[in-house]
Amino acid sequence: MRVFNRKYLKSKRKHLRNNSTEAEILLWTYLKGKQLNGRKFRRQQSVGNYIVDFYCPEEKLVVELDGDFHFDEEVKKYDEERTDYIINLGIKLIRFENQEVLYNLETVLKSIEKEFKKH
């Protein structure tokens, strides 16, 4: 069974890419084109029935950015289910708040790099 980029989620992935948050746009400028330690990242990649903000296949690493609505109880529950699903696939998931990306980008990039396996 296909886990990544299921066809029925294609239009939703495209919509999310075309309507990115300011933090997603900023972080993507540093992740795209293998700029971060030569690692390839994909933006708005689907994993199972979920769509993640950024995915590095080489590292099996998901990077999620959370806005204010992620503090809502229903959204928190959904995020927990989604995190459990992704972790059970053997994929590591790290989260940052949008504000962290906007005001502490250097720290966020270093935190992502720390998750890379040493090659």
N, C-alpha and C positions, 0 to 999 in steps of 0.2 A: 504494500500500500504506500502510495506517495505521501511523504511527510512535508516536504518543502514546496512552496508555491503552487498550492492546489488551484486548479483553473477557476473554480467558482469564486475565488477571492481576488482574481486579477483586477477587476474594476475597482474594488475597494482599496487594494494596494495602490493603484494608480491615483485614486482620489486622495489618499493620504499623502502621497508624494507631492501632489500638486497643491496641497493645503497644509504644508508643514508649519510647525511653530517656529518662532524666531530662534529658539534654542536648538531645534533640530537642524535648521538651516546652517547655523553657526558651526555646530559640531560636524556636520557633513562636510563642510569646507576643509576640515582637517583630517577626516577619515577617508574621503574618496580618493581614487587614484593611487592607492597603496602608500599614502603619505605617512602613515603612522607605522614605523618599523617595517615597511614593506608588506603589511597585512592588508588583504583585500576585504573590504566591508561591503555589504549590501544594505540598501535602505528599504524599509518597509517590506521585509521578507516575511512570508507566511511560514509558520511552523505549526503543523497540524491545522487546527481550525482557528489559530490565533495569528495575528500580525504583530511582529516585533519592529521596533524602531530601527535598530541596526544589528546586523549579524555578520560575524567573521567565521566563515566555514573552516578555515585552517586551524583556528583556535577553539572552535565549537563554543563561541562566546556571543551572547546576546547583550546588547547595551540598550537599556530602556530609559527614556526621559519622562519624568512625571510632572504634570502641571497641577494646578490647584485642585482640579476635580478628582484627582487620585486620592484625596483625603476623605472623600465621601465613603460612608460605610459599605454601600453596595459595590462601589468601584474597588474598594480595598479587598472585598471578598472575591470579586472576579479576578483581580490581580494575583491573589494568593493561589487560586485554582490554576491560573495560567502559568504561574511560576512553577508550581508543582509539576505540571505536565511537561514543561520544558526541561526541568532538572531531571525528571525521570527518563528523558531521552539521552541523558549524558551530556547535556549542554549547560554550561555555566551562564548565569544571568546576573548582571550587576545593574543597579539603578542609581540614577542621579535626578535631583530636582532640576527643573528648568533654570531656576535661579543660580544653581551651582555652575551650570554651563555658561550662563550669561556673565557671571561675575567672578568666577574662579576657573576659567577654561583650562589654564595650565595644570592645575591640580587634577581636574577631571581627566585630561589626557594622560597624565602620569599614572593615575589610578587604573586606567584602561591598560596601559602598557605593563603594569605590574601583574596583570592577569595572563599575559602571554607566557607560554611555555618557553623555556630556554632552548634555542636550537643551535 
